[in-house]
């Protein structure tokens, strides 16, 4: 058994930490730990897979290209990001861990 809060990076880390927790065909679950990181200026994620995210700890601002304002996320908030929907992380709390649980999935791999 593992713990989602174990082995966190040092608080002063300049890099986000990505830890794959589970991988199966059409499905990947990872823990992401941010300590003040954000998407680079002008950069947008536009992934072929869907992504369901749950913010476990901390706070973040998530921005979608098709919405005028970023969404503020706090612990317990979750969102399902459709494939190819352009999005970016505008902000995470500096000096404190923001911990995400990200479930990447291929819609075609899911049973109906």
N, C-alpha and C positions, 0 to 999 in steps of 0.2 A: 504494500500500500504506500502511496506517495501523498504529499501534501502540497497543495497549490501555492502556499505561501513559503515553502522551503526554498533555500538556496537563492535568495533574492540578490541582485547585484548590489555593490556598494552604493550608498546614497549619493555619492559624488560622481557616479558613472556618467560619462559623456555619450555613451551609446545605449540605444534601446536593447533589451535582451529578448530574444525570441526562443522559446523552448517548445518543441513539438511534443505533445502529450500522447497523441494517438493519430495513426494514419491508416486509412483503409481506402480501397478504390472508391473514388468520388467523395471522400470525406477526409478532412484534416483538422485536428483540434490543437490549438497552441495557446500558450500563455505568453503575453507580451507585457513587459515591464518598462514603463516610460518614467524618466526622471527629469521632466522639463522639455523633452523633445517635441518637435512638431514637424509636419511635412515641410520640405523646402519651399521657398517662395515660388509660386507659379506651378508647383507640382500637384497633379491630381492622380489618385488611384483610379484605375478603370479596369477591374479584374473580370476575367471571363467567368469565374465562379461566384456564387453567392457567398455572403459572409454575414453570419449572425454573431454579434458581439455583445458581451455582458461586461460592464464595468464593475469589478469586484472591490476596488479600493481607489481612492483619490478622486480627481475631477479632470474633465477634459472638455474641449470644444470641438465638435465634429461638424464639418461643413459639407454640404452637398451643392454641386454646381447648379442644380435646378431650384435652389431655395436661396432667398436673399440674405438670410441670417444663419449663423452657426447655431447648432443645438448644444446646450450645456448638458453634460452628462455627469452624474454623481453616482456613488456606489449604489448598486442595485438596478441602475438603468440599463436597458438593453435595446438593441435595434437590429433589424434585418435589412441588410443592404443587398439589393437585387443585383444580379450580374450586370456588368457594364455601367452601373450607375456611378458617375464621377463623384468622388468624395476625397476629403483631406482632413488631417488632424490639424486644427488651427493652434491648439495650445494644450499642454498638460502641466500639472503643478510642478514648478521647479523645486528641487531639493526634497521632494517627497515622492514615494513610489505611487504611480498610477498603474494599477494591475488590470489588464484586460484578459478575458477569456474569448478567444476567437474561434468560431466554427466555420471552416471553409467547406462549401459543398457544391457539387455539380447538380443542378436541378434535374437533369436527365437521369441521374443515378438514384433519385428518390422514388420510392413506390407511390403510386397515386391511390 
